[in-house]
């Protein structure tokens, strides 16, 4: 199986949706997505959460990826790689802010160094992991092939050589008045050590309340830049090679790796979001989806947007359950004022939408029928609308909504 995407199988289009669906605010899905993407602006994840999947196989594809990520070893490997790629992007972003070309080139080299090392390490880790998801298995095969390719091997080797060459550069600086002279290092004694020995006798305990703060500027000043230019003249071959390297490898990032790095944040964001809820004893499960059965049920479910606030406040979260079987199609909700009708109606819609994204849903057991002619988003909206309308009815008749205590069996 050739790797296509960690989010989408071949049978599913990967075109994201740019705008937020109109029902998001009603279901508080806007709050959930805002919490999910907080601090991850660089990945532009929101469109992925705006786009439900189109079929059962697409949902199962994501379920399998999530199962692998639930293994601590897999999650750790992916997280370490993601952090390394984030560091790489920070190097590139920092380089773009710099004024002097040679400093930009050095930070570009540092970014590629992180890239080559992280790809090599990630490939080694994936080879040792027990992966079952077709998405991860195909990714591993693709990365192994890439890491063993002549192109990547040449990039990694040249990067290491340049790093080594730059690390070996030495030079001497003579400062006399306003004149600065840069010359080749001839084995002169390191005067910095002598200065430290001279002032060592004045050193006392470490100072922690120094009123003077020295500012660190990321960019070089003009004196440092001129010194670097003179050093470049002394080592013209190395710096010419660095300049050519930056031009030749400006598009070094493999498209597949770049795409995976972005898309896997969809899963990492959700796992991070539900982690404190699970730690508080709330359950999440993989919903069973079917196009043949119209049964819908959920046990011990809850509104994750509300639960996040309650858990943070260390308040209790009330779980509920519901089910529709056989020919049943209408859910009637009856409860006193402030009895949880609106929250329950919202929860039903959230369950359907989260299930249509291929994510785990709140509860210990859940089943969702998959509409054949209508999209998951329209289905979620219709069902939540029915529940919303029924929650406004004053009913004393039949109900399948358990309120005020956890539901244990359906």
C-alpha positions in Angstrom: 0.0 0.0 0.0 1.5 3.3 -1.1 1.3 6.1 1.5 -1.2 8.8 0.7 -2.1 10.5 3.9 -2.3 9.8 7.6 -5.8 11.4 7.6 -7.4 10.2 4.4 -7.4 6.8 2.6 -7.3 6.6 -1.1 -11.0 6.3 -1.3 -11.7 9.6 0.5 -11.0 13.1 -0.9 -8.7 15.1 1.2 -10.0 18.5 0.2 -10.4 20.5 3.5 -13.3 22.9 4.2 -12.3 26.5 4.7 -15.3 27.8 6.7 -16.8 26.7 9.9 -20.1 24.8 9.5 -23.2 26.9 10.5 -24.3 24.5 13.3 -20.9 24.6 15.2 -21.9 27.2 17.7 -25.3 25.5 18.5 -23.4 22.3 19.4 -20.5 24.1 21.1 -18.2 22.4 18.5 -16.6 25.8 18.0 -15.4 25.7 21.6 -14.0 22.2 21.2 -12.2 23.1 18.0 -10.8 26.3 19.4 -9.3 24.3 22.3 -8.0 21.7 20.0 -6.1 24.1 17.7 -4.9 26.5 20.5 -1.1 26.8 20.2 -1.0 25.0 16.9 -1.6 27.9 14.5 1.3 26.9 12.3 -0.5 23.7 11.3 -3.8 25.4 10.1 -5.8 22.4 11.5 -9.3 24.0 11.7 -10.2 23.0 8.1 -9.7 19.3 9.0 -12.2 19.6 11.8 -14.7 21.3 9.5 -14.7 18.4 7.1 -16.6 15.2 8.0 -15.7 12.0 6.3 -17.8 10.4 3.6 -17.9 6.7 4.5 -17.3 3.9 7.0 -14.0 2.9 5.5 -12.6 6.4 5.9 -13.7 6.4 9.6 -12.1 3.1 10.2 -8.9 4.3 8.6 -8.6 7.0 11.3 -9.7 4.6 14.1 -6.8 2.3 13.2 -4.4 5.3 13.3 -5.7 6.3 16.7 -5.3 2.7 18.0 -1.6 2.8 17.1 -1.2 6.2 18.7 -2.8 4.9 21.9 0.4 2.8 22.3 2.7 4.9 24.5 5.8 3.9 22.4 4.1 5.0 19.1 2.8 8.3 20.6 6.2 9.1 22.1 8.0 8.5 18.7 5.5 10.6 16.8 5.6 13.4 19.4 9.4 13.5 19.4 9.5 13.7 15.7 6.8 16.4 15.7 8.8 18.5 18.2 11.9 18.1 16.1 10.1 19.3 13.0 8.7 22.3 15.0 12.3 23.2 16.0 13.3 22.9 12.3 10.6 25.4 11.3 11.6 27.8 14.1 15.1 27.8 12.7 13.8 28.6 9.2 11.5 31.3 10.5 14.3 32.8 12.6 16.6 32.8 9.5 14.0 34.8 7.6 14.1 37.6 10.2 17.9 38.1 10.0 19.5 40.9 8.1 22.9 39.4 7.2 23.0 36.7 4.5 25.8 34.6 6.1 23.9 34.4 9.4 20.8 33.3 7.5 22.7 30.6 5.7 24.0 29.3 9.0 20.5 29.0 10.5 19.3 27.3 7.3 22.0 24.7 7.7 21.0 24.2 11.3 17.4 23.6 10.2 18.4 21.0 7.6 20.6 19.3 10.3 17.6 18.9 12.5 15.6 17.6 9.6 18.1 15.0 8.6 18.7 13.8 12.1 15.0 13.7 13.0 14.0 11.8 9.9 16.8 9.2 10.4 15.9 8.7 14.1 12.1 8.5 13.3 12.7 5.8 10.6 14.7 3.8 13.1 12.0 4.1 15.8 9.2 3.1 13.4 11.1 0.0 12.4 11.1 -1.2 16.0 7.4 -0.4 16.7 4.5 -2.7 16.3 2.3 -0.9 13.9 -1.1 -2.2 12.7 -2.8 0.8 11.1 -2.5 0.7 7.3 -1.7 4.5 7.4 1.3 4.0 9.7 2.5 0.9 8.0 2.5 2.6 4.6 4.1 5.7 6.1 6.9 3.5 7.6 7.5 1.9 4.2 7.6 5.3 2.5 10.0 6.8 5.0 12.3 3.8 4.8 12.5 4.1 1.1 13.1 7.9 1.4 15.8 7.5 4.0 17.6 4.9 1.9 17.4 7.0 -1.3 20.5 8.5 -2.9 19.1 12.0 -2.6 18.5 11.9 1.1 21.8 10.1 1.8 23.6 12.8 -0.2 21.8 15.6 1.6 22.5 14.1 5.0 26.2 13.5 4.2 26.8 17.0 2.8 25.0 18.5 5.8 27.2 16.7 8.3 30.4 17.6 6.3 29.5 21.3 6.3 28.6 21.3 10.0 32.0 19.7 10.7 33.9 22.2 8.5 32.3 25.2 10.2 33.0 23.7 13.6 36.7 23.4 12.8 37.1 27.0 11.7 39.4 29.0 14.0 40.7 32.6 13.7 42.4 35.3 15.7 41.1 38.8 16.4 43.3 41.8 17.3 41.6 44.9 18.7 43.6 48.1 18.9 41.6 51.3 19.5 38.9 51.5 16.8 40.7 49.0 14.6 39.8 45.3 14.4 42.1 42.8 12.6 41.0 39.3 11.7 43.8 36.8 10.9 44.3 33.1 10.7 44.8 31.4 14.0 48.4 30.6 14.6 48.3 28.7 17.9 48.3 31.9 20.0 47.4 31.4 23.7 43.7 31.7 24.5 43.6 35.0 26.5 40.1 34.4 27.6 41.3 31.7 30.0 43.9 34.1 31.4 41.3 36.8 31.9 39.1 34.4 33.8 42.0 33.4 36.0 42.8 37.0 36.8 39.3 37.9 37.9 38.6 34.5 39.6 39.7 35.9 43.0 37.0 38.5 42.8 34.3 36.0 42.2 31.9 35.2 45.1 28.6 33.4 45.3 26.4 33.4 42.2 24.5 36.7 41.8 20.8 36.2 41.5 19.6 39.8 41.9 21.8 41.6 39.4 20.0 44.9 38.7 21.8 45.2 35.3 20.2 43.2 32.5 22.1 42.6 29.3 20.0 42.3 26.2 20.6 39.6 23.8 20.0 40.6 20.2 19.3 37.7 17.7 20.8 39.6 14.8 24.5 40.4 14.5 25.6 44.0 14.8 27.6 45.7 12.0 30.9 45.0 13.8 30.2 41.3 14.1 29.0 41.1 10.5 32.2 42.7 9.3 34.3 40.2 11.4 32.3 37.3 9.9 33.0 38.6 6.4 36.7 38.7 7.1 36.5 35.2 8.5 34.7 34.1 5.3 37.6 35.5 3.3 40.0 33.4 5.3 37.9 30.3 4.7 36.5 31.1 1.3 36.1 27.5 0.2 33.9 26.6 3.2 31.7 29.7 3.0 31.3 29.4 -0.8 30.2 25.8 -0.3 27.7 26.9 2.3 26.2 29.5 0.0 25.8 27.0 -2.8 24.4 24.5 -0.4 21.6 26.9 0.7 20.7 27.6 -2.9 20.8 24.0 -4.1 18.7 22.6 -1.2 16.2 25.4 -0.6 13.4 22.9 -1.4 14.9 20.1 0.8 11.7 19.2 2.7 10.1 16.1 1.3 6.4 16.7 0.5 5.2 13.5 2.2 7.0 14.3 5.4 5.7 17.8 5.4 2.2 16.6 4.9 2.4 14.0 7.6 3.9 16.5 10.1 0.9 18.7 9.6 -1.8 16.1 9.5 -0.7 14.0 12.5 -1.3 17.1 14.6 -5.1 16.4 14.1 -4.7 13.3 16.2 -2.2 14.7 18.7 -4.4 17.7 19.3 -7.4 15.5 20.1 -5.5 13.1 22.3 -4.1 16.0 24.3 -7.6 17.5 24.6 -9.2 14.4 26.0 -6.3 13.3 28.2 -7.3 15.4 31.3 -10.9 14.1 30.8 -9.8 10.5 30.8 -7.5 11.2 33.8 -10.6 12.4 35.6 -12.3 9.1 35.1 -14.4 9.9 32.0 -14.5 7.4 29.2 -13.9 7.7 25.5 -14.6 4.9 23.0 -14.3 4.0 19.4 -17.8 4.2 18.0 -19.0 1.4 15.9 -20.3 2.7 12.6 -22.5 0.8 10.1 -24.4 1.4 6.9 -26.7 -1.6 7.4 -27.9 -1.1 10.9 -29.9 2.0 11.9 -29.3 1.4 15.6 -27.9 4.4 17.6 -26.8 4.3 21.2 -24.3 5.6 23.6 -23.5 4.7 27.2 -22.0 7.1 29.9 -21.7 9.9 27.4 -21.3 13.6 28.1 -20.7 17.0 26.5 -16.8 17.3 26.2 -17.0 21.1 25.9 -18.8 21.3 29.3 -16.8 18.5 30.8 -13.5 20.3 30.1 -14.7 23.3 32.1 -16.1 21.2 34.9 -12.9 19.0 35.2 -10.8 22.2 35.3 -13.0 23.5 38.1 -12.9 20.0 39.8 -16.7 19.8 39.6 -18.7 16.6 38.9 -19.6 15.6 35.4 -23.0 13.9 34.9 -23.0 11.2 32.3 -26.1 10.1 30.4 -27.1 7.4 27.9 -29.6 6.9 25.1 -30.5 4.3 22.4 -32.7 3.9 19.4 -33.3 0.4 18.1 -35.3 -1.4 15.4 -37.9 1.0 13.9 -37.4 3.7 16.6 -36.4 7.1 15.0 -37.6 9.7 17.5 -36.0 10.6 20.8 -38.2 12.4 23.3 -36.5 14.3 26.1 -38.4 15.3 29.2 -36.9 16.9 32.4 -37.6 19.9 34.7 -36.0 23.3 34.0 -32.2 23.2 34.3 -32.5 19.4 34.2 -29.9 18.9 31.4 -32.2 18.7 28.4 -30.2 21.3 26.3 -26.9 19.7 27.3 -28.2 16.3 26.4 -29.5 17.5 23.0 -26.2 19.1 22.3 -24.3 16.0 23.3 -26.2 13.8 20.7 -25.1 16.2 18.0 -21.5 16.3 19.2 -21.4 12.5 19.3 -22.5 12.2 15.7 -20.1 14.9 14.4 -17.1 13.6 16.3 -17.9 10.1 15.0 -18.0 11.5 11.5 -14.5 12.8 11.9 -13.2 9.4 12.8 -12.4 10.3 16.4 -13.2 8.5 19.6 -16.3 9.8 21.3 -17.3 10.4 24.9 -18.7 7.3 26.5 -18.0 3.6 27.2 -19.9 2.3 24.2 -21.4 3.9 21.1 -23.0 2.9 17.9 -23.8 5.2 15.0 -25.7 4.4 11.8 -24.2 5.9 8.7 -26.6 7.6 6.3 -26.2 6.6 2.7 -27.8 9.6 0.9 -27.1 12.4 3.4 -23.7 13.7 4.6 -22.5 13.0 8.2 -22.7 16.7 8.9 -26.3 17.1 7.8 -27.2 13.9 9.7 -25.7 15.3 12.9 -27.5 18.5 12.4 -30.9 16.9 11.8 -30.6 14.6 14.8 -29.4 17.4 17.1 -32.2 19.7 15.8 -34.8 17.0 16.6 -33.4 16.6 20.1 -33.2 20.3 20.5 -36.8 20.8 19.5 -38.0 17.9 21.6 -36.1 19.3 24.6 -38.4 22.4 24.4 -41.5 20.2 24.6 -43.3 19.5 27.8 -43.7 15.7 27.8 -44.8 13.2 30.3 -44.8 10.3 28.0 -42.2 7.8 26.9 -38.6 8.8 27.1 -35.2 7.1 26.6 -33.1 9.7 28.3 -31.5 8.8 31.7 -30.8 11.9 33.7 -28.8 12.6 36.8 -26.9 9.3 37.0 -24.5 7.4 34.8 -26.1 4.9 32.4 -24.5 1.5 32.6 -26.2 -0.7 30.0 -28.0 -0.4 26.7 
